[in-house]
Structure formats: C-alpha cells, structure tokens
Amino acid sequence: MKRDLVTILDLGRDEILGLIERAISLKNEQSRHAPLAFKTLALIFEKPSTRTRVSFEVAMYQLGGNVIFLTKDVTQMSRKEPTRDTARVLSRYVDGIVMRTYSHSLIEEMARFSSVPVINGLSEKYHPCQVLSDLMTIKEYKGEIEGLKVAWIGDGNNVANSWINAAIRLDFTLHLACPNGYGPKGDVLERAKERRNIILTNDPISAIRDAHVVNTDVWVSMGQEKEASKKRQAFSSYQLNEELLSYARDDVIVMHCLPAHRGEEITDGVIEGPHSVVFEQAENKLHLHKAVLEAFLK
C-alpha cells in the first residue's frame, strides 16, 4: 500500500528515528548501491529551489533511479488541468512524486488521487523533509534529540510548523519566539497549545535561554515580497545575533535552512561563527532524502 509524506505527522516516532539512523548510515557508507534502479521520480516545482531540488535529484541518481524535473508552468496544470487528473496520469508513468508549491491543498489533492507516493518538498504550510534533515543534524552533533531544548526565533512559517509537528512526535522541548501576529496559526496553533513541550512566546531571550539548538529562517518568504517592509519592522528585535546567542548554552548549535538574508534574521558573525552548522545541515538534506526515497519508493 502506497504512503505519502505530506507532513511529519504522517510518520510515527520510531519511523522518524529510523529514517534519521538510516540517513546517517547512508552518509557514512557513501556506497553506490542501487535499490531504486529503473525507478523514476517526478519533481514538480512551482517555487525556485537550490538545495531541495539538487538534493532530491542527486539522491535519486545515487540510489540508481531517474528524475524528471517539471516546473508547474510546463505542465497542463498551468492550463487549468485538474490536479486529480495530473495525479492519476503521472501515477502511470512514474514511481513517486515530489511537489514544491505554494498551496498546501494542492499537495494534499495530489496525494489523494495519486497511486504512487507523494512527498512534500515544501508548501506554504509545511516543509517536512527540511526538518527531518535538521533533526538528523542535531542527532549527529548532540548524540540525542529527545531531552533537548530547541529554540525557534522568528517567523511562524512552514518550517516552524514542521518543527511543531516534530515536537509532537518526539520528546524534546520546543520554544518558539515570534512577534505578535506572526506565530503559528489555525490547526497548527491549536496542536501546539495542547502540548506541554511546546512553548509559544514573544520573547526571544526566554526562548533561547539555555537552548541546545537555535533555529531561524528568513523573515520574508517567497510570495510575501509585498509585506517585506512591514515584516522587517515587526521582526527587528528577533535577529539572531551574537548578543542574543549569548543567552544559549555554551555548546549550542545554530541552524538555518538557507537561503539566509545575512544582516536581517541572522548576522554574518553568527552564521559564520563557531556554533553554526548550517552547511552540514544543508548537506544532510541529500542523505535524509535518500533515506526517504528508499523507504517510500522501494
């Protein structure tokens, strides 16, 4: 029976930890086994991408498979073909689909009508594979994930939402510091409020104090350019700089999913500093995506 990875909640605790362990093993092995030989993955991307696209393509090739990359505007979806029709046709051609799009409901519909696995490569609501690879990075640097304090400083965006889902599945404490009006919303907010290990605040110092891991992301995501000036003003006290970082533990690791707007949400000194693991974090997308593809397409 086919399974989809639309949000982290599609996985159980043991499955998440298993994917992380498998990704670390694949990273250490660097072998060229080919469990996905003769399999084909379709990447349907509506949003620009560097890391997500390249890591999924390389992952599929290293597992012995093939990739078809499609921007949405070169498919009949750009001419109003129903997503359900595209899903049912592509299912007869390929063995899996990765979508990166604005509308989360589009991925949900693709998953509902596709007979092959659909993986969320980013939507405006969630970015599950990003956070899974971030968890892998934490495991490598800290030895464990559960029992740690993880801080999120900034926008309550799709990555923050996926961190909330990860905290629901795993036993770590998540502190999110977001300005008023920019925190998690809707069903994500309700789930967060139900959990004792998820703390929502407007105070970045309380969120980062004694944290083992600190995360941030851009203040202005793709599609929000018209809000840029307003958001920069609202987020001015949420910059991850050296002063704010001083409240965290001495052995804290700093994460950013990239691309970074240096001098806005994070300073150059922090992203290039001794606590930063952002480039290892970026590499780990490749290994985690290999583990996901191996598990879902094999």
TAWOCOR-V210290 format. One record per backbone hydrogen bond with DSSP energy under -1.0 kcal/mol. CO is the residue of the C=O (numbers start at 1). NH is the residue of the N-H. If there is no record, write none. Layout:
# TAWOCOR-V210290
CO NH
CO NH
This chain:
# TAWOCOR-V210290
5 120
7 10
8 11
12 16
13 17
14 18
15 19
16 20
17 21
18 22
19 23
20 24
21 25
22 26
23 27
24 28
25 29
26 30
34 37
36 39
39 66
40 95
41 68
42 98
43 70
44 100
45 72
50 54
51 55
52 56
53 57
54 58
55 59
56 60
57 61
58 62
59 63
60 65
61 64
63 36
66 41
68 43
70 45
71 74
72 75
75 78
76 79
76 81
77 80
82 86
83 87
84 88
85 89
86 90
87 91
89 92
90 93
90 94
96 42
97 119
98 44
99 121
100 46
102 124
103 107
104 108
105 109
106 110
107 111
108 112
109 113
110 114
117 97
118 5
119 99
122 101
126 123
127 131
128 132
129 133
130 134
131 135
132 136
133 137
134 138
135 139
136 140
137 141
138 142
139 143
145 148
148 173
149 212
149 213
150 175
151 215
152 177
155 157
157 161
158 162
159 163
160 164
161 165
162 166
163 167
164 168
165 169
166 170
170 172
171 147
173 150
174 199
175 152
176 201
177 154
179 182
182 156
185 188
186 190
187 191
188 192
189 193
190 194
192 195
195 198
197 174
199 176
201 178
203 207
204 208
205 209
208 211
211 249
212 253
213 151
214 255
215 153
221 224
224 227
225 228
227 231
228 232
229 233
230 234
231 235
235 238
239 241
240 267
241 245
242 246
244 247
245 248
247 210
249 252
253 214
254 277
255 216
261 264
265 240
266 263
267 271
268 272
273 276
275 254
277 281
278 282
279 283
280 284
282 285
283 286
284 288
285 289
286 290
287 291
288 292
289 293
290 294
291 295
292 296
293 297
